[in-house]
Amino acid sequence: MSDKVTRIPITHKQRDINLHGFGYVPCEITGRYLQFDKTYCKENNLVFVDVMAADTNSDSPRKLCQLCLDIALLKKVINEIQPE
């Protein structure tokens, strides 16, 4: 039996998704991205989202701000977006 490992190539984008885990939504133009929590405040129907930037001077990302969004409104707006 051979110990040969066949590597499956992945895209840079997929590598970043795998690296950041759940909730990672990258900007397609800049190094910024959204990082959603897995949980939300059920009482107020709010989801917390960190707006992050890839720090070019270090390996760790930089948190720009945190948003507190109504999850129902967020879903409504996303569902109403139309293609150009």
Backbone torsions as a table, in degrees:
resi	resn	phi	psi	omega
1	MET	NA	136.7	-176.9
2	SER	-93.8	146.0	177.2
3	ASP	-96.0	17.9	-177.6
4	LYS	-68.4	131.1	179.4
5	VAL	-108.0	127.2	176.3
6	THR	-96.7	117.4	-179.5
7	ARG	-83.2	137.5	177.3
8	ILE	-99.6	117.3	-177.6
9	PRO	-69.2	139.1	175.1
10	ILE	-124.7	159.7	179.7
11	THR	-76.1	163.5	176.6
12	HIS	-60.8	-40.1	179.8
13	LYS	-62.3	-45.3	179.8
14	GLN	-66.1	-35.2	177.0
15	ARG	-61.7	-44.4	178.1
16	ASP	-63.3	-41.4	178.2
17	ILE	-61.0	-45.1	178.6
18	ASN	-63.8	-39.0	-178.3
19	LEU	-66.9	-43.4	-175.9
20	HIS	-84.5	-23.3	177.6
21	GLY	80.4	-160.5	-175.9
22	PHE	-58.0	141.7	172.4
23	GLY	88.4	0.5	-178.2
24	TYR	-82.0	120.6	177.0
25	VAL	-130.0	102.8	-175.0
26	PRO	-82.1	151.8	169.1
27	CYS	-76.5	137.7	-178.4
28	GLU	-79.3	-7.8	-176.3
29	ILE	-114.7	-45.2	-176.4
30	THR	-105.6	179.9	176.2
31	GLY	-85.7	11.0	-179.2
32	ARG	-87.3	158.3	178.1
33	TYR	-158.4	162.2	174.5
34	LEU	-98.9	141.6	175.5
35	GLN	-126.5	104.1	-179.4
36	PHE	-83.5	148.6	170.7
37	ASP	-79.5	158.0	176.4
38	LYS	-76.3	-21.5	-176.8
39	THR	-113.2	164.5	175.8
40	TYR	-141.9	164.1	179.9
41	CYS	-80.1	102.3	-176.0
42	LYS	-65.5	-34.6	-178.7
43	GLU	-60.5	-42.8	-178.2
44	ASN	-105.7	-3.1	-178.2
45	ASN	59.0	44.0	-177.7
46	LEU	-114.0	141.5	175.0
47	VAL	-116.9	142.7	-179.3
48	PHE	-104.5	133.0	-176.4
49	VAL	-130.3	127.9	174.4
50	ASP	-92.0	132.8	173.8
51	VAL	-96.1	116.5	-171.5
52	MET	-116.3	157.5	175.1
53	ALA	-132.7	135.4	175.0
54	ALA	-69.3	122.4	-179.8
55	ASP	-85.6	116.5	-176.5
56	THR	-72.6	-18.2	-177.8
57	ASN	-91.2	-9.4	179.2
58	SER	-148.7	172.9	-179.6
59	ASP	-80.8	-18.4	-176.6
60	SER	-91.6	140.6	178.1
61	PRO	-72.8	163.9	-179.0
62	ARG	-114.8	128.2	178.8
63	LYS	-83.8	120.5	-179.9
64	LEU	-83.9	-44.7	178.6
65	CYS	-168.5	173.0	175.3
66	GLN	-122.7	135.3	177.5
67	LEU	-107.0	146.4	176.2
68	CYS	-120.0	106.6	-170.3
69	LEU	-116.5	145.3	173.3
70	ASP	-72.2	116.6	-173.7
71	ILE	-65.3	-35.3	179.2
72	ALA	-66.8	-42.6	178.7
73	LEU	-66.8	-40.3	177.6
74	LEU	-59.6	-47.1	177.9
75	LYS	-62.4	-41.4	-179.7
76	LYS	-61.1	-47.9	-178.3
77	VAL	-64.4	-43.3	179.6
78	ILE	-62.9	-40.5	179.2
79	ASN	-68.7	-22.6	-178.7
80	GLU	-91.9	-5.9	179.3
81	ILE	-67.3	130.5	-176.9
82	GLN	-111.5	145.9	176.0
83	PRO	-68.6	154.9	178.9
84	GLU	-72.7	NA	NA
